[in-house]
Structures are given as structure tokens and as C-alpha cells.
């Protein structure tokens, strides 16, 4: 029988940084909020996550500028893990101004990890 343990997390954060695209620089907005959910068993972890990157807007408001999505699975056996993951980011134009950088990003990843055992 395959039993799963379900858990979730909420992230609130501040960030500083940016990215260069050709000769243009984009500064990341200072605020982020995210959620993550997992369904885990002894050998399998299925997970997904979502983050919104925002700037302060008006007195108590925030303007979302872009969103990140992650979905993946990890299979583990003893000290070896295989992880398959897709992550993407997309712009948000919440107020129809087209002021936000219009870029999309994505990657697909397959990783094998071998851990040392005590």
C-alpha cells in the first residue's frame, strides 16, 4: 500500500536582485508571496509551487509583476534520488498598463543525486 503524507507551506519574503537580457537590465520587485504543496511517501515526493513577485502600489496594495510555477517529482531509493521538474515564469499585467517587462522563462530539469550515508 502506498500511503502519502500531505503538507503545504506559505512563503512571504523580501528580495533584491535582477537579470540582464541582452543589454537590458530588469530589477526584481521587492516583495514575494508563495505557496507550495507536497504529497510524500517513503520513496516518492510529488510537489507543486507558485510564487508572485510584487511591488508596493497605493497605500495597502501590491502590484503583481510576474509569477513562477513549479511542478515536479522525486523518486528516492536508499542514497539515490531522481528528480524531474518543470519551472516557468510569466509576466502579469494586472492593471492593463503594459508597464511590466514582457518576458517568459522556463526550464525542464532531470537530476540524479547521490548522498553520503552516516
PyMOL CGO cylinders between C-alpha atoms (Angstrom):
from pymol import cmd
from pymol.cgo import CYLINDER

trace = [
    CYLINDER, 0.00, 0.00, 0.00, 1.28, 3.45, -0.92, 0.3, 1, 1, 1, 1, 1, 1,
    CYLINDER, 1.28, 3.45, -0.92, 0.35, 6.00, 1.75, 0.3, 1, 1, 1, 1, 1, 1,
    CYLINDER, 0.35, 6.00, 1.75, 1.03, 9.70, 1.26, 0.3, 1, 1, 1, 1, 1, 1,
    CYLINDER, 1.03, 9.70, 1.26, 1.76, 12.42, 3.77, 0.3, 1, 1, 1, 1, 1, 1,
    CYLINDER, 1.76, 12.42, 3.77, 0.35, 15.74, 2.56, 0.3, 1, 1, 1, 1, 1, 1,
    CYLINDER, 0.35, 15.74, 2.56, 1.89, 19.06, 3.59, 0.3, 1, 1, 1, 1, 1, 1,
    CYLINDER, 1.89, 19.06, 3.59, 1.96, 22.66, 2.42, 0.3, 1, 1, 1, 1, 1, 1,
    CYLINDER, 1.96, 22.66, 2.42, 3.90, 25.86, 3.12, 0.3, 1, 1, 1, 1, 1, 1,
    CYLINDER, 3.90, 25.86, 3.12, 3.40, 29.60, 2.74, 0.3, 1, 1, 1, 1, 1, 1,
    CYLINDER, 3.40, 29.60, 2.74, 6.32, 31.93, 1.97, 0.3, 1, 1, 1, 1, 1, 1,
    CYLINDER, 6.32, 31.93, 1.97, 6.42, 35.71, 2.43, 0.3, 1, 1, 1, 1, 1, 1,
    CYLINDER, 6.42, 35.71, 2.43, 9.64, 37.47, 1.51, 0.3, 1, 1, 1, 1, 1, 1,
    CYLINDER, 9.64, 37.47, 1.51, 11.74, 40.42, 0.50, 0.3, 1, 1, 1, 1, 1, 1,
    CYLINDER, 11.74, 40.42, 0.50, 14.27, 40.21, -2.32, 0.3, 1, 1, 1, 1, 1, 1,
    CYLINDER, 14.27, 40.21, -2.32, 16.86, 42.24, -4.14, 0.3, 1, 1, 1, 1, 1, 1,
    CYLINDER, 16.86, 42.24, -4.14, 18.41, 41.43, -7.49, 0.3, 1, 1, 1, 1, 1, 1,
    CYLINDER, 18.41, 41.43, -7.49, 17.85, 41.44, -11.18, 0.3, 1, 1, 1, 1, 1, 1,
    CYLINDER, 17.85, 41.44, -11.18, 18.56, 39.87, -14.52, 0.3, 1, 1, 1, 1, 1, 1,
    CYLINDER, 18.56, 39.87, -14.52, 20.26, 41.05, -17.69, 0.3, 1, 1, 1, 1, 1, 1,
    CYLINDER, 20.26, 41.05, -17.69, 18.57, 40.30, -21.00, 0.3, 1, 1, 1, 1, 1, 1,
    CYLINDER, 18.57, 40.30, -21.00, 20.94, 41.17, -23.85, 0.3, 1, 1, 1, 1, 1, 1,
    CYLINDER, 20.94, 41.17, -23.85, 21.86, 44.77, -22.95, 0.3, 1, 1, 1, 1, 1, 1,
    CYLINDER, 21.86, 44.77, -22.95, 18.78, 45.48, -20.81, 0.3, 1, 1, 1, 1, 1, 1,
    CYLINDER, 18.78, 45.48, -20.81, 18.64, 45.11, -17.03, 0.3, 1, 1, 1, 1, 1, 1,
    CYLINDER, 18.64, 45.11, -17.03, 15.49, 44.16, -15.13, 0.3, 1, 1, 1, 1, 1, 1,
    CYLINDER, 15.49, 44.16, -15.13, 15.28, 44.68, -11.35, 0.3, 1, 1, 1, 1, 1, 1,
    CYLINDER, 15.28, 44.68, -11.35, 13.21, 42.13, -9.47, 0.3, 1, 1, 1, 1, 1, 1,
    CYLINDER, 13.21, 42.13, -9.47, 10.30, 43.61, -7.49, 0.3, 1, 1, 1, 1, 1, 1,
    CYLINDER, 10.30, 43.61, -7.49, 10.97, 43.74, -3.74, 0.3, 1, 1, 1, 1, 1, 1,
    CYLINDER, 10.97, 43.74, -3.74, 8.12, 41.54, -2.42, 0.3, 1, 1, 1, 1, 1, 1,
    CYLINDER, 8.12, 41.54, -2.42, 7.08, 37.94, -2.99, 0.3, 1, 1, 1, 1, 1, 1,
    CYLINDER, 7.08, 37.94, -2.99, 4.49, 35.50, -1.72, 0.3, 1, 1, 1, 1, 1, 1,
    CYLINDER, 4.49, 35.50, -1.72, 4.37, 31.81, -2.49, 0.3, 1, 1, 1, 1, 1, 1,
    CYLINDER, 4.37, 31.81, -2.49, 2.66, 28.55, -1.70, 0.3, 1, 1, 1, 1, 1, 1,
    CYLINDER, 2.66, 28.55, -1.70, 3.96, 25.01, -2.06, 0.3, 1, 1, 1, 1, 1, 1,
    CYLINDER, 3.96, 25.01, -2.06, 2.24, 21.63, -1.68, 0.3, 1, 1, 1, 1, 1, 1,
    CYLINDER, 2.24, 21.63, -1.68, 3.72, 18.13, -1.37, 0.3, 1, 1, 1, 1, 1, 1,
    CYLINDER, 3.72, 18.13, -1.37, 2.37, 14.59, -1.39, 0.3, 1, 1, 1, 1, 1, 1,
    CYLINDER, 2.37, 14.59, -1.39, 5.15, 12.39, 0.03, 0.3, 1, 1, 1, 1, 1, 1,
    CYLINDER, 5.15, 12.39, 0.03, 5.61, 8.71, 0.63, 0.3, 1, 1, 1, 1, 1, 1,
    CYLINDER, 5.61, 8.71, 0.63, 8.73, 6.89, 1.77, 0.3, 1, 1, 1, 1, 1, 1,
    CYLINDER, 8.73, 6.89, 1.77, 10.13, 6.85, -1.79, 0.3, 1, 1, 1, 1, 1, 1,
    CYLINDER, 10.13, 6.85, -1.79, 8.07, 9.38, -3.82, 0.3, 1, 1, 1, 1, 1, 1,
    CYLINDER, 8.07, 9.38, -3.82, 7.56, 13.16, -3.47, 0.3, 1, 1, 1, 1, 1, 1,
    CYLINDER, 7.56, 13.16, -3.47, 5.10, 14.89, -5.81, 0.3, 1, 1, 1, 1, 1, 1,
    CYLINDER, 5.10, 14.89, -5.81, 5.14, 18.67, -5.48, 0.3, 1, 1, 1, 1, 1, 1,
    CYLINDER, 5.14, 18.67, -5.48, 3.98, 21.95, -6.95, 0.3, 1, 1, 1, 1, 1, 1,
    CYLINDER, 3.98, 21.95, -6.95, 4.55, 25.58, -6.13, 0.3, 1, 1, 1, 1, 1, 1,
    CYLINDER, 4.55, 25.58, -6.13, 3.51, 29.09, -7.07, 0.3, 1, 1, 1, 1, 1, 1,
    CYLINDER, 3.51, 29.09, -7.07, 5.14, 32.48, -6.36, 0.3, 1, 1, 1, 1, 1, 1,
    CYLINDER, 5.14, 32.48, -6.36, 4.02, 36.01, -7.18, 0.3, 1, 1, 1, 1, 1, 1,
    CYLINDER, 4.02, 36.01, -7.18, 6.63, 38.80, -7.32, 0.3, 1, 1, 1, 1, 1, 1,
    CYLINDER, 6.63, 38.80, -7.32, 5.12, 42.20, -6.46, 0.3, 1, 1, 1, 1, 1, 1,
    CYLINDER, 5.12, 42.20, -6.46, 5.85, 45.89, -5.97, 0.3, 1, 1, 1, 1, 1, 1,
    CYLINDER, 5.85, 45.89, -5.97, 4.09, 48.18, -3.49, 0.3, 1, 1, 1, 1, 1, 1,
    CYLINDER, 4.09, 48.18, -3.49, 1.15, 50.01, -5.02, 0.3, 1, 1, 1, 1, 1, 1,
    CYLINDER, 1.15, 50.01, -5.02, -1.15, 52.57, -3.38, 0.3, 1, 1, 1, 1, 1, 1,
    CYLINDER, -1.15, 52.57, -3.38, -1.50, 52.62, 0.41, 0.3, 1, 1, 1, 1, 1, 1,
    CYLINDER, -1.50, 52.62, 0.41, -2.17, 48.94, 1.16, 0.3, 1, 1, 1, 1, 1, 1,
    CYLINDER, -2.17, 48.94, 1.16, -1.96, 47.47, -2.31, 0.3, 1, 1, 1, 1, 1, 1,
    CYLINDER, -1.96, 47.47, -2.31, 0.55, 45.41, -4.23, 0.3, 1, 1, 1, 1, 1, 1,
    CYLINDER, 0.55, 45.41, -4.23, 1.05, 45.19, -7.98, 0.3, 1, 1, 1, 1, 1, 1,
    CYLINDER, 1.05, 45.19, -7.98, 1.95, 41.66, -9.19, 0.3, 1, 1, 1, 1, 1, 1,
    CYLINDER, 1.95, 41.66, -9.19, 4.63, 41.81, -11.91, 0.3, 1, 1, 1, 1, 1, 1,
    CYLINDER, 4.63, 41.81, -11.91, 5.39, 38.17, -12.64, 0.3, 1, 1, 1, 1, 1, 1,
    CYLINDER, 5.39, 38.17, -12.64, 4.53, 34.68, -11.44, 0.3, 1, 1, 1, 1, 1, 1,
    CYLINDER, 4.53, 34.68, -11.44, 6.57, 31.48, -11.12, 0.3, 1, 1, 1, 1, 1, 1,
    CYLINDER, 6.57, 31.48, -11.12, 5.18, 27.95, -11.32, 0.3, 1, 1, 1, 1, 1, 1,
    CYLINDER, 5.18, 27.95, -11.32, 6.97, 24.73, -10.35, 0.3, 1, 1, 1, 1, 1, 1,
    CYLINDER, 6.97, 24.73, -10.35, 5.85, 21.13, -10.66, 0.3, 1, 1, 1, 1, 1, 1,
    CYLINDER, 5.85, 21.13, -10.66, 7.97, 18.08, -10.04, 0.3, 1, 1, 1, 1, 1, 1,
    CYLINDER, 7.97, 18.08, -10.04, 8.51, 14.59, -8.72, 0.3, 1, 1, 1, 1, 1, 1,
    CYLINDER, 8.51, 14.59, -8.72, 11.36, 12.96, -6.82, 0.3, 1, 1, 1, 1, 1, 1,
    CYLINDER, 11.36, 12.96, -6.82, 11.85, 9.20, -6.56, 0.3, 1, 1, 1, 1, 1, 1,
    CYLINDER, 11.85, 9.20, -6.56, 14.31, 8.03, -3.88, 0.3, 1, 1, 1, 1, 1, 1,
    CYLINDER, 14.31, 8.03, -3.88, 15.89, 4.66, -3.13, 0.3, 1, 1, 1, 1, 1, 1,
    CYLINDER, 15.89, 4.66, -3.13, 18.41, 4.45, -0.31, 0.3, 1, 1, 1, 1, 1, 1,
    CYLINDER, 18.41, 4.45, -0.31, 21.03, 7.17, -1.05, 0.3, 1, 1, 1, 1, 1, 1,
    CYLINDER, 21.03, 7.17, -1.05, 19.98, 7.81, -4.67, 0.3, 1, 1, 1, 1, 1, 1,
    CYLINDER, 19.98, 7.81, -4.67, 17.30, 10.27, -5.84, 0.3, 1, 1, 1, 1, 1, 1,
    CYLINDER, 17.30, 10.27, -5.84, 15.95, 11.03, -9.30, 0.3, 1, 1, 1, 1, 1, 1,
    CYLINDER, 15.95, 11.03, -9.30, 14.19, 14.39, -9.70, 0.3, 1, 1, 1, 1, 1, 1,
    CYLINDER, 14.19, 14.39, -9.70, 12.16, 15.62, -12.69, 0.3, 1, 1, 1, 1, 1, 1,
    CYLINDER, 12.16, 15.62, -12.69, 10.99, 19.25, -12.58, 0.3, 1, 1, 1, 1, 1, 1,
    CYLINDER, 10.99, 19.25, -12.58, 9.42, 21.93, -14.77, 0.3, 1, 1, 1, 1, 1, 1,
    CYLINDER, 9.42, 21.93, -14.77, 9.60, 25.58, -13.76, 0.3, 1, 1, 1, 1, 1, 1,
    CYLINDER, 9.60, 25.58, -13.76, 8.29, 28.62, -15.65, 0.3, 1, 1, 1, 1, 1, 1,
    CYLINDER, 8.29, 28.62, -15.65, 7.72, 32.35, -15.08, 0.3, 1, 1, 1, 1, 1, 1,
    CYLINDER, 7.72, 32.35, -15.08, 5.23, 34.62, -16.84, 0.3, 1, 1, 1, 1, 1, 1,
    CYLINDER, 5.23, 34.62, -16.84, 4.53, 38.37, -16.72, 0.3, 1, 1, 1, 1, 1, 1,
    CYLINDER, 4.53, 38.37, -16.72, 1.37, 39.77, -15.13, 0.3, 1, 1, 1, 1, 1, 1,
    CYLINDER, 1.37, 39.77, -15.13, -0.30, 42.93, -16.38, 0.3, 1, 1, 1, 1, 1, 1,
    CYLINDER, -0.30, 42.93, -16.38, -2.83, 43.39, -13.58, 0.3, 1, 1, 1, 1, 1, 1,
    CYLINDER, -2.83, 43.39, -13.58, -3.87, 46.93, -14.47, 0.3, 1, 1, 1, 1, 1, 1,
    CYLINDER, -3.87, 46.93, -14.47, -3.61, 46.81, -18.28, 0.3, 1, 1, 1, 1, 1, 1,
    CYLINDER, -3.61, 46.81, -18.28, -0.71, 49.29, -18.41, 0.3, 1, 1, 1, 1, 1, 1,
    CYLINDER, -0.71, 49.29, -18.41, 1.89, 47.11, -20.20, 0.3, 1, 1, 1, 1, 1, 1,
    CYLINDER, 1.89, 47.11, -20.20, 4.48, 48.62, -17.83, 0.3, 1, 1, 1, 1, 1, 1,
    CYLINDER, 4.48, 48.62, -17.83, 5.73, 45.20, -16.74, 0.3, 1, 1, 1, 1, 1, 1,
    CYLINDER, 5.73, 45.20, -16.74, 8.63, 43.52, -18.53, 0.3, 1, 1, 1, 1, 1, 1,
    CYLINDER, 8.63, 43.52, -18.53, 7.21, 41.13, -21.10, 0.3, 1, 1, 1, 1, 1, 1,
    CYLINDER, 7.21, 41.13, -21.10, 9.42, 38.10, -20.73, 0.3, 1, 1, 1, 1, 1, 1,
    CYLINDER, 9.42, 38.10, -20.73, 8.74, 34.41, -20.21, 0.3, 1, 1, 1, 1, 1, 1,
    CYLINDER, 8.74, 34.41, -20.21, 11.20, 31.92, -18.83, 0.3, 1, 1, 1, 1, 1, 1,
    CYLINDER, 11.20, 31.92, -18.83, 11.12, 28.17, -18.39, 0.3, 1, 1, 1, 1, 1, 1,
    CYLINDER, 11.12, 28.17, -18.39, 13.30, 25.18, -17.80, 0.3, 1, 1, 1, 1, 1, 1,
    CYLINDER, 13.30, 25.18, -17.80, 12.92, 21.43, -17.53, 0.3, 1, 1, 1, 1, 1, 1,
    CYLINDER, 12.92, 21.43, -17.53, 15.35, 19.60, -15.32, 0.3, 1, 1, 1, 1, 1, 1,
    CYLINDER, 15.35, 19.60, -15.32, 16.28, 15.97, -14.67, 0.3, 1, 1, 1, 1, 1, 1,
    CYLINDER, 16.28, 15.97, -14.67, 18.75, 15.36, -11.82, 0.3, 1, 1, 1, 1, 1, 1,
    CYLINDER, 18.75, 15.36, -11.82, 20.29, 12.36, -10.13, 0.3, 1, 1, 1, 1, 1, 1,
    CYLINDER, 20.29, 12.36, -10.13, 21.59, 12.92, -6.59, 0.3, 1, 1, 1, 1, 1, 1,
    CYLINDER, 21.59, 12.92, -6.59, 23.79, 10.50, -4.65, 0.3, 1, 1, 1, 1, 1, 1,
    CYLINDER, 23.79, 10.50, -4.65, 24.02, 11.30, -0.94, 0.3, 1, 1, 1, 1, 1, 1,
    CYLINDER, 24.02, 11.30, -0.94, 26.55, 10.12, 1.58, 0.3, 1, 1, 1, 1, 1, 1,
    CYLINDER, 26.55, 10.12, 1.58, 25.17, 7.99, 4.37, 0.3, 1, 1, 1, 1, 1, 1,
    CYLINDER, 25.17, 7.99, 4.37, 26.20, 8.32, 8.02, 0.3, 1, 1, 1, 1, 1, 1,
]
cmd.load_cgo(trace, "trace")
